[in-house]
């Protein structure tokens, strides 16, 4: 075996052009299905672990997948909105802790980095996801925000800096204004979608949404002429000349107020964390019966499982086509090897004349094929592994 | 040691030799070489000298007649038995050297050990290979690739390979054909020393009639040509 290996290695080194071509062909042929498999497995692991750690998601009726992906990854189009009353209902039921999410807006670009989603939520969410602040401190007042680790790194922002929200419609004068939020802290990396968003209190998100605002005190005598339209028995009607504050400071925070009732304000999804399996079942039961018409309650793991079954059905097609290309490449390589054996007929004849057995010649050629196959496979595995490592951070962004 | 009786051989494919269009048949009524002696085989080109060496080594099988190499009868043996016998007992020097292009000079000499486990590659054998190369004036080329050598150097490497295992029978097909007179004599000495010192039998095809007086016996192939016309044709 040692001698056969020696001769095979010498031969491969001598015919290195041919050997390299065969190895590269094999590498490329194996690399694609291996990479697809590795990336999908990685994707599955990531998406499933996030889904498993989120017991229930409640949202407006519609696509279960959109709802789950919006609540888990913040990056798909939000489904229709719910109101805060649903969150109150869950909390009041005593079955679970309700964590409302408002994910409709993004930040403006900073340092030529595209804006990221703004997630309005409650403090319980940070506890639930086991997130901690590594620099600065947490949310303390309206207008504060904390950054996911990737956002802080890519936008080069630190506590004390400010970031603007992006209005949904720049031409809507009566609608949402950009809000300048103050960055209070940066979260530790979690290697999850939480790293790629900006978190603020849900009330701050409502201010961005135009539901709450702050402006100059119109009850004072010093209001400019033309701003007040009517002032009667403490009721003040102002013109469009009154400008809302675009930044919340300790001086003007008192002027910020909301119109209407909190129960009517929008949320895109609610994460419910039941305190027991029984309560989880009861809550699911409620949404399968009493509240069936108002909202839907999904188990993200189930939704993701359904989604993955579709993805893996597609993967099977990819694998099938890859298998066909492997077969075709195998046949072509077989042809190349047969032709190269014919070209090496004088060498084989020499060995035979010296007394070499056919078995030795076969094992010599076989060892060469084995070594090339081994090299091709190892290179394909290394390339696939390299791709999966390189794509690990970008994978979620790539797919959602 | 070598006894050939009523040997008849004809190539397949209508009796044509490889790379030849004319029919060929070899008939040897009787040929004998005593063990431990040297025999020069002379004769015109195409008369069957190389074919005789291939028949003696068991690469080819006669159509009829008998060949005996000591106790061994190649015609009655299986291919693997002939192969084993060739590898262990016969050192062959081919007309076109038959070296492996992807191996170095030293590895070409050691090739018999690489292709059969019955000849283990020992340090002693490595030393012998280096010693043989040194005798042939190739000690400075041991690591060189075979394709970087001249025809004469390749010829000497082929001779070293044939002598590596100190075979009982050396079959050499024009081993001095590509060499200058001095190197040619060195090679002759090397081959004849094997006969003298190790009791080997040497059968060597040559066209160099100046070397014939160094052999114990000369086999002239003219005597084996089948018809007077063919003989005359060959002589022309």
Interface residues (C-beta under 8 A of the other chain):
Chain A: X3 X6 X7 X10 X11 X13 X14 X15 X347 X349 X350 X351 X352 X353 X354 X355 X356 X357 X360
Chain B: X57 X59 X80 X83 X84 X85 X86 X87 X88 X90 X92 X94 X98 X99 X100 X101 X102 X103 X107 X111 X112 X113 X114 X115 X116 X117 X121
